[in-house]
Amino acid sequence: MMWIAGRSPLAVLHAYVGAVTALVIFGIAGARLQERYQPLLATATSGIRVDWTRIGIVIFILVVAVAVNLTTNLTMPELGERLPVIGIGVWVAIALSAFVRQTDWKVLPGAIKGTVFLLSLVLAASLMPVKALPPPSWPTAFGLGFVSAVFDNIPLTALALHQGGYDWGMLSYAVGFGGSMIWFGSSAGVAVSNLFPEAKSAIAWVRAAWWIAAAYVVGWFVALAIVGWRPEP
């Protein structure tokens, strides 16, 4: 979202300081928990075949999305304000890939529910007056990580971009990692919970993986100590 809004990728690069720190914490904890739940097997399960054609289709769709975004921003930025060019490009890529492999439309009803849910959150956030938001600061960005975990990080990021004045690297860590501390704040989490409804229990989620929130806090303050708060003017 920050890239689409015109922020340089270099402006968010220092988010990796907090992300790598958090990864060390939750990666070890998550690996140990996974090993207790389902230990690694010495021999791989036989009969598994990788469908490289479908993987190629996914890569093709991603390449088209990136190419359309780059072309629009570099040559016709005003077009991107009038039309959802990335969405159109993705649908064209999906239509073309149907000639290679049949599209699995059975997943569409579940995906539509998640899409409507996310769009509703974005619409609700667009009604929130930006003047009512706290002034941009590191405590505000730090708090947005927790808020976006229960409100969804997409509309909060859009509000922050509209407000301006943030350190985009620290904000991206906050809404990216912090916003995914439970299923509700993550687009991927919403998609997974549509397939596994039991994942929608926030209490069970936090009880089983409280160390993710702890990793977020530690990663934030390590990044703040090493990189500091560098807001965009």
N, C-alpha and C positions, 0 to 999 in steps of 0.2 A: 504493500500500500504506500509506503514511503517513497519507494522508487517511482511508482506511477504518479505520485504527487510532485515529483521533480527533485526529491532529495538525492544527493549523491550517495552511491554505495559506500564510498570512503567515510561518509559521515556516520555510518552505523558500524564501521569495522571494529571499533573498540568494544562493542557489545560482547565480543568473544572472550574478553577478560573475565567477565562475570559468568558467561556460559560455560567456559572450560572449568572454572572453579566449581560451579554447581554440578557439572557432569561428574567430576571426581567423587562428589558426595553421593548424589542419587544413583550414579552408575554402579558403584560398589554395592550400595544398599539394595538396588533393584536386582542386581545379578544374584546376590545371596538369597533374596526372597524367591526369585524365579527357580533357583536351584533346589530350594526346599519344596516348591510347588510341583515342579516337574524336572527332575535331574536330567542332565545331559546324557545321551546314549553314546556308548563307545562305537557303535555301528550305525550308519545312516539308514533311515527307512528306505526300503527298495520300492521301485515302481513309480517314483516321482519324476515327472517330465516337465521341464521348463518350456513354456510356450513363448519362444523368442519372437514369434510374429506379433503377439499381443504386446509384449514389452516394446517392440519397435513401434507399434501404434501409439503407445503412451508417450514415447520419446518424440514421435512425430507431432503429436498434439501440443506438447510442451514447447517444441521448437517453433511451431507456428504461432503460439501465443506470444512468445518472446519476440519473434520477428515482427509481428504486427505491432506490438507495443513500441519497439524501437523505431520502426518505420514511421509510425504515427507521430511520436514525440519529436523526431528529428526533422520531419518534412511537413507534416500537417497537424500541428498540435491543436488547432481550432476544431478539427474533425473529431478528435477524441472527447471534446466537450459536448458535442452534439449527438454522437452515436456511441454505443457500447462496442467499440471496434474489437476489443480483445475477445468479448463473448461471441461476436460474429465470426471472428477467425477460428475460435475453438470449435464452433458448430460446423463450420465448413470443413475443418480437419476431421471431425467425427463423421460427417457425411462421406468424405472421400475414403476414410478407412473402412467404411461399411462394404466397399467393393472388395476389400481384402479379407476381412473377417466379419461375420454377421454380428451386429451390435446386440448386446444383451439388454434388451429393454425391460426385462423382469425387475431389474433393480431400480427402475425409474420411479415407481410409486413411493418407495421408501426415501429415495433421494429428494423427491419433491417436498415431502414433509419437512426434512431437514433444511431445505432451501427456503421454504416459506418461513420457517422458524427464524433463520438467520436474517432474512430480509425484514422481518417484523422488528427484530432488535435494532437493525440499522435505521429503519424508519422511525422507531421510537426515539433513538438517540438524535436523529436529525431535528426533532422537535425541541430538544433541550437547548436553551439559550447559552451560547458560548460565554457570555458575560457572567453567568452564574457559576462558572468553573473556578476553582482556586487558581491563583497566579502560578505560572510555570515555575517550578523549583524542584530540587531533588526529592524533598519529602513528598511533594505532589506526585511525581513520577513513580516513586517507590510505592505509594499508596494505590496508584492506578493498577499496579501488578496484582494486588489483592482484589480490587474492585472488578477488574476485568475477568477474574476467575469465576465470578458469580454473575456478571452482567454480559459477558462476551467482549473479547478484545477488539473486534472489528469496528463497532461503532465508537468505542472509546478512542481508538487510534485515529479515526476520522475526525473526531472532535479535537484531539490534540493537534493534528495537522492544520485544522482550520484556525485554531487559537494561536499556534506558533510559539516560539520562544523556548523550546525544549532542547535538551541534549538528545539528539535523535538516536545515538547509540545506546544510551542508558534507557531511553524510553522503549526502544525496540526490545531490549532485554526484559524490561518490566512487563510489557504487554505480551511479548512472545513467550517467554518462559513462565513468568508469573501468571499470565492469563491462562496458561494450560495446567495450572495446579489441580483443577478438577475438570470433569468432562464438559461442564456447562460453558466454560470460557474458550473452548477450542473447537474450531470447525471440524477437525478430525474427530474430536471427542463426541461431538453431536452425531456425526456419521456412524461412529462405532456404537453409540448407545441406541441408535435405531435398530442395529442388528442384535445387540445384547442389552435389552431393557434393564437388566439388573445393575448395569453400570450407572444408572441414573441416581443411585443412592449416594448423595454427597457425603453422608455420615460414614458409610462403609468405605468410600473412596479415601477420605482423609484418615480414617482409622488404620487402613491398610498401608497407606503411603504418606504419612505425616512428614517423612524425611524429605519429600519433594519441596514442601514449603520451607523447611529448614535450609535446604540447599539454595533456594531462591534468596533468602535473607543473607546467608553467608556470601553468596556470589555477588550480590548487590554491593555490600559494604567493602568487599575486596576490590571490586572495580572502582568504587568511589574513592578508595584510598590510593589506588595505583594511578588511575586515569583522571579522577576528579570530575566535577560537573562542568561541562563545556557547552552551554546553551547557544543556540543559533540566535544572532541578533534579531 
